[in-house]
Amino acid sequence: MAAAVETANDAIAVHGFNSDGRERVRYLRIKSFDEPMDAVVRARFAGIGSSHSTRLGTALRHAGSYLAERRAFRKVLVVLTDGEPSDIDAPDPQYLTEDARRAVQQLRRRGIDIFAFGIGGGRFAQLDRIFGERRAFRVPRIEVLPQRVMQLYTELKK
């Protein structure tokens, strides 16, 4: 997907994150806007693995700050998620949901469009709450994800 967007002469960055409590959020820049989709970036993609928790609000703020520095006609943040923010030091799941929702609202006020793809067969009860019904999409199987993301990309290009 990143290669396709780059081929269309649009800038794309890909980041990931995980958390292990409030003080240990790891934010990983896999591909920056200025890097080509070369062997080094492809190796980073190949090395991605999941671990720990998902303190989504913090990650959204990091991504938003990175996007805010960028000069562009339109700034779009696409989130791939299991739809359930969680972390070891937050026993109330609503706390992290509301934190992520506030982060989305703050970024939208700054002119950043945010969309989310909930991946898997879950209900994604929190996805609509965080991102809004019109900007939260369900993808039951990972094989469908590239097609759905490219559909969104095509719509945004109109």
C-alpha positions in Angstrom: 0.0 0.0 0.0 2.8 2.4 0.8 4.5 1.6 -2.5 1.2 2.3 -4.4 0.7 5.6 -2.7 4.3 6.6 -3.3 4.0 5.6 -7.0 1.1 8.0 -7.2 3.6 10.7 -6.1 1.9 11.2 -2.8 3.9 11.3 0.4 3.4 8.5 3.0 4.8 7.7 6.3 4.2 4.5 8.3 4.6 4.3 12.0 3.9 1.8 14.7 3.7 1.7 18.5 3.2 -0.4 21.6 3.0 0.4 25.3 3.9 -1.1 28.6 2.4 1.4 30.9 2.1 5.2 30.7 5.8 5.8 31.0 6.8 3.2 28.4 5.2 4.0 25.1 7.4 2.9 22.2 6.8 4.8 18.9 8.5 3.4 15.9 9.0 5.2 12.6 9.0 2.5 10.0 9.0 4.8 6.9 9.3 8.5 7.0 7.8 10.8 4.4 11.2 11.5 2.8 12.3 7.9 2.6 11.8 5.9 -0.6 10.3 2.4 -0.4 13.7 0.8 -0.8 15.2 -2.4 0.6 15.9 -0.8 4.0 12.3 0.3 4.5 11.0 -3.1 3.3 13.3 -4.8 5.8 11.8 -2.7 8.6 8.3 -3.7 7.4 9.4 -7.4 7.5 10.6 -7.0 11.0 7.4 -5.7 12.5 5.8 -7.7 15.2 3.1 -7.1 17.8 3.8 -6.9 21.5 2.6 -5.4 24.7 -0.4 -3.0 24.9 -2.1 -0.2 22.9 -2.2 3.2 24.6 -3.8 4.6 21.5 -4.2 8.2 22.6 -0.5 8.7 23.1 0.3 7.2 19.7 -2.2 9.4 18.0 -0.7 12.5 19.6 2.8 11.4 18.4 1.5 10.8 14.9 -0.4 14.1 14.9 2.7 16.0 15.9 4.7 14.4 13.1 1.9 15.3 10.6 1.6 18.8 11.9 5.2 19.5 10.9 4.4 18.5 7.3 3.4 21.1 4.7 0.6 19.5 2.7 -2.8 20.4 1.2 -4.4 17.5 3.1 -3.1 15.6 6.1 -4.6 12.2 6.6 -3.9 9.8 9.5 -4.9 6.2 9.0 -4.9 3.9 12.0 -4.9 0.1 11.8 -6.2 -1.3 15.1 -7.8 -4.1 17.0 -10.2 -1.5 18.2 -9.6 -1.8 21.9 -7.2 0.5 23.6 -5.6 -1.2 26.6 -2.6 -1.0 28.9 -1.3 -2.7 32.0 -1.7 0.4 34.3 -5.2 1.4 33.2 -7.8 -0.9 34.8 -10.7 1.1 33.4 -10.9 0.5 29.6 -13.1 3.6 29.3 -10.3 5.8 30.4 -8.1 4.8 27.4 -11.1 5.0 25.0 -11.9 8.5 26.1 -8.2 9.6 26.0 -8.0 8.3 22.4 -11.3 10.0 21.5 -10.0 13.3 22.9 -6.7 12.9 20.9 -8.8 12.3 17.7 -10.9 15.5 18.4 -7.7 17.6 19.0 -6.1 16.4 15.8 -9.2 17.1 13.8 -9.3 20.6 15.2 -5.8 21.0 13.8 -6.9 20.0 10.3 -5.9 16.4 10.3 -8.4 13.8 8.9 -8.3 10.6 10.8 -9.7 7.2 9.7 -9.5 3.8 11.4 -9.6 0.3 10.2 -10.6 -2.3 12.9 -9.1 -5.6 11.8 -10.5 -8.9 12.8 -13.9 -10.4 13.7 -14.4 -8.3 16.9 -17.4 -6.1 17.6 -15.2 -3.1 17.8 -17.4 -1.4 20.4 -14.9 1.4 21.0 -13.9 2.1 17.4 -17.0 4.2 16.6 -16.7 6.0 19.9 -13.1 7.0 19.3 -13.1 7.8 15.5 -16.8 8.3 14.7 -19.1 6.0 12.7 -18.3 7.5 9.3 -14.6 7.3 9.8 -14.3 3.8 11.4 -14.3 0.8 9.1 -14.4 -2.9 9.8 -12.1 -5.3 8.1 -13.0 -8.9 9.1 -9.9 -10.5 7.4 -6.5 -9.0 7.0 -6.5 -10.1 3.3 -9.2 -7.5 2.6 -7.3 -4.6 4.2 -5.2 -3.5 1.1 -8.4 -3.3 -1.0 -10.3 -1.3 1.7 -7.4 1.1 2.3 -7.0 1.7 -1.4 -10.7 2.4 -1.7 -10.4 5.1 1.0 -7.3 6.5 -0.7 -9.2 6.7 -4.0 -12.1 8.5 -2.3 -9.7 11.0 -0.7 -8.1 11.8 -4.0 -11.3 12.9 -5.6 
